[in-house]
Amino acid sequence: MQITFLGAAREVTGSCYLINVGNKNVMIDCGMEQGPDLYENQSLNIPASGVDAILLTHAHIDHSGKLPLMYKNGYRNKIYMTRASRDLCKIMLMDSAHIQEQEALWRNKKAKRSSATPPYTPLYDSADAENTLKLIRALDYGQVFDVVDGVRARFIDAGHLLGSAYIELTLTENGETRKVVFSGDIGNVNKPIIRNPSVVTEADYVVMESTYGDRVHGDDPDYVNKLSEIIESTFRRGGNVVIPTFAVGRMQEMLYFLREIKNRKLVRDFPNFEVYVDSPLAIEATGIYSENVASLCDEETEKLIQKGINPISFPGMVLSVTADDSKKINADKSPKVILSASGMCEAGRIRHHLKHNLWRPESTVVFVGYQVAGTLGRTLLDGAKAVKLFGETIAVRASVVELQGTSSHADREALLKWALNFDPKPTRIFVTHGEDSVAASFADLLYREGGLRAVAPYPGGIYDLVTDECVSRGNTTPKKQSKPVKQKNVSQAYRSVLDAMNELQIAVASSEGLSNRILRDIAADLKRVLKKF
């Protein structure tokens, strides 16, 4: 009974874990990496056809994006997820396939001009995505089901995205039973539309995210009034408000806030301002939210629906579907709000809007979600004076602001509280889905604040869930980076201490069985180190 950490180990994206029970292999999430790749990608050590089932926490591409690649490589078994996740995956995986195909066309066209060979092959295509969707089996929250022999599961509302879930697995092998909970992405509290994340109290092992494991969102901000002030001041200067946003989840939250701003007439000098939703994927996702929200929404949203109010639609909302629609947005010089994907500005139509607005001091770019280190979004937030877009250097003269607290991820305090709900304490907590030093420091926080045995595994790390032993540490050496990743409020020296401590935890977990003499020597060495504190 083992777990292997294939993705999102000491990185924020690309979630993927493999559980082995007896002769069965079950995969949890199959995500695509986005942003920089700090560690070498870990591949399956078995054929895709050797995986007996896949379970998905939620539809975001960094959790679902490689499902069609599994199909392309021979996977033909079931993929389990919630009903809303199924509906979102239908559009998101097809959109991802389209992006892969367009990327291949562009690269091959460029290669042909330079006589480069061989041709670039997309990761997967639309046919792979379509066939992947046929493998999906959708279930309700709380429904217990058999996955394969020795594995039972249920989905629990994670409050992160429509349909997002924790996955609770009950594993049985040779008379031994272990309960493992995968957090997926843990939702922030008091967010619009969907319910707050559920509480889970029982598990032998926990695999939990740490995206915001090093920071606190602070008191609940007044999103509506803050956004109103930004819109009003920007429009007075004659500029546009450009909001890079994830097409699924964050886009719908922003529409919820903008509906309220319009309804309360908070932008007094420009009450009839237009809001452009420039993302075909976001438009489809908004339709899915409208169809599902009545059964999955929080109390406040439910009251709106009972009054016959669509919580994410309003007068002045303009849907831009075609490329021509998108081009017309920047041709029109009147001040407006532009919502466009992608949220980290790495691809999509948002890059065109940035090209047309970053150089304008009258415009404002508002970030409303997490920006991975190395992405264009993080570069802008960190104060870049100029950026490259479409081969052209663009000066950054627009105001660049971050709307604090809008994240759909729990912050450090909420993550800690979530972990402390387990009673009795889990045998071990595996901290994943966080930047390298963040995952290590949050594992340390769990130990210091809650007495929880926690470790931030490396990519390819393998742990035995019966004996609680580290079978393999995996790849502990990051790739060389041309520039160090910028971390806020944490010195390089302190990060080195945290990382060394995390490696020590892994080594100690593997030390059982060594001779008493060696163990006494190790204990004496550790005591000498502790005297320095």
Secondary structure as GFF3:
##gff-version 3
##sequence-region A 1 533
A	DSSP	beta_strand	2	7	.	.	.	ID=ss1
A	DSSP	beta_strand	16	21	.	.	.	ID=ss2
A	DSSP	beta_strand	24	28	.	.	.	ID=ss3
A	DSSP	three_ten_helix	48	50	.	.	.	ID=ss4
A	DSSP	beta_strand	53	55	.	.	.	ID=ss5
A	DSSP	alpha_helix	61	64	.	.	.	ID=ss6
A	DSSP	alpha_helix	67	72	.	.	.	ID=ss7
A	DSSP	beta_strand	79	82	.	.	.	ID=ss8
A	DSSP	alpha_helix	83	114	.	.	.	ID=ss9
A	DSSP	alpha_helix	126	133	.	.	.	ID=ss10
A	DSSP	beta_strand	136	139	.	.	.	ID=ss11
A	DSSP	beta_strand	145	148	.	.	.	ID=ss12
A	DSSP	beta_strand	151	157	.	.	.	ID=ss13
A	DSSP	beta_strand	165	173	.	.	.	ID=ss14
A	DSSP	beta_strand	176	182	.	.	.	ID=ss15
A	DSSP	beta_strand	205	209	.	.	.	ID=ss16
A	DSSP	alpha_helix	223	237	.	.	.	ID=ss17
A	DSSP	beta_strand	241	244	.	.	.	ID=ss18
A	DSSP	alpha_helix	250	263	.	.	.	ID=ss19
A	DSSP	beta_strand	275	278	.	.	.	ID=ss20
A	DSSP	alpha_helix	280	296	.	.	.	ID=ss21
A	DSSP	alpha_helix	299	306	.	.	.	ID=ss22
A	DSSP	beta_strand	317	319	.	.	.	ID=ss23
A	DSSP	alpha_helix	323	331	.	.	.	ID=ss24
A	DSSP	beta_strand	337	340	.	.	.	ID=ss25
A	DSSP	alpha_helix	350	357	.	.	.	ID=ss26
A	DSSP	beta_strand	364	367	.	.	.	ID=ss27
A	DSSP	alpha_helix	376	381	.	.	.	ID=ss28
A	DSSP	beta_strand	386	389	.	.	.	ID=ss29
A	DSSP	beta_strand	392	395	.	.	.	ID=ss30
A	DSSP	beta_strand	399	402	.	.	.	ID=ss31
A	DSSP	alpha_helix	412	420	.	.	.	ID=ss32
A	DSSP	beta_strand	428	432	.	.	.	ID=ss33
A	DSSP	alpha_helix	436	450	.	.	.	ID=ss34
A	DSSP	beta_strand	454	455	.	.	.	ID=ss35
A	DSSP	beta_strand	462	464	.	.	.	ID=ss36
A	DSSP	beta_strand	469	472	.	.	.	ID=ss37
A	DSSP	alpha_helix	492	509	.	.	.	ID=ss38
A	DSSP	alpha_helix	516	530	.	.	.	ID=ss39
###
